[in-house]
Amino acid sequence: MRSLLSLLICACVVMPYQSAAAGQVISGIATVIDGDSLKINQKRIRLFGIDAPEKDQTCGDKNGNIWPCGAAAKAQLTHYLKGKNVTCVVTGTDRYKRYLAVCSLGDDDINARLVADGLALAYRRYSTTYLAQERQARDRKKGIWQGVFTAPWDWRSGQRRVENSKTVRSGCVIKGNINSKGVRIYHTPASAWYSRTKVSPEKGERWFCSEKEARAAGWRAPR
């Protein structure tokens, strides 16, 4: 824990709000609110130094297909944290009175992991801590970097280049793909192949709202 605190002190950051809460440790089972915020023991926490797509935000893949990147970011964070004890070191508070924090599972920095997976950007307005993870995701074309997207801070300001669709608004984020052998395979946001899988309705592929729905329709999980 001491090394994590040292990282926060040494990182080149501009804090939006300093507070007496800085250095406080919050731990427990988390409830995920969206791709970069959660709640532990009724305390609202915003992941420091990153900005994930908003819940209703969409992105485009390399083929021009729209996918629900905001819902995928929330689903991935839920997958990371589900049922696990999370430790969050507070750096301050924001204007919504949420705790700003770096959260981890053991030595695994969750903030960094989301950025490296391409499901959040380094929130460089407030911190340069996660620029290396962002470059890694961009170079590997992971997550939102596989195609066009609007930065979350621009999306919130109304600069939305990709329109919502009925599928996206419904929160159905599981991709039903049909491979070259005709095998129907579904991919959740936690799948290693998720960002590289596209959904082509003209080929019979589709989005699903749950794994149960996908299995009932004849799709199986990847092996």
DABEL-V64904 format. One record per backbone hydrogen bond with DSSP energy under -1.0 kcal/mol. NH is the residue of the N-H (numbers start at 1). CO is the residue of the C=O. Records with the same first field share a line. If there is no record, write none. Layout:
NH: CO + CO
This chain:
5: 1
6: 2
7: 3
8: 4
9: 5
10: 6
11: 7
13: 11
14: 126
22: 19
23: 90
24: 21
26: 88
28: 86
31: 39
33: 37
34: 37
38: 45
39: 31
40: 43
43: 40
45: 38
46: 99
47: 36
48: 101
51: 121
57: 54
59: 67
60: 148
61: 65
64: 61
67: 59
69: 67
70: 57
72: 68
73: 69
74: 70
75: 71
76: 72
77: 73
78: 74
79: 75
80: 76
81: 77
82: 78
84: 81
86: 28
87: 104
88: 26
89: 102
90: 24
91: 100
92: 100
93: 17
94: 98
97: 94
99: 44
100: 92
101: 46
102: 89
104: 87
105: 108
108: 105
110: 103
113: 109
114: 110
115: 111
116: 112
117: 113
118: 115
119: 114
121: 51
123: 49
124: 122
126: 123
127: 123
128: 12
131: 128
134: 130
135: 131
136: 132
137: 133
138: 134
139: 135
140: 136
142: 137
144: 118
145: 142
146: 143
147: 144
154: 151
155: 151
156: 152
158: 155
159: 154
160: 158
169: 165
170: 166
171: 168
172: 167
173: 171
174: 208
175: 187
176: 206
177: 185
179: 183
182: 179
185: 177
186: 220
187: 175
191: 188
194: 191
197: 194
203: 200
204: 201
205: 200
206: 176
208: 174
214: 210
215: 211
216: 212
217: 213
218: 215
219: 214
220: 184
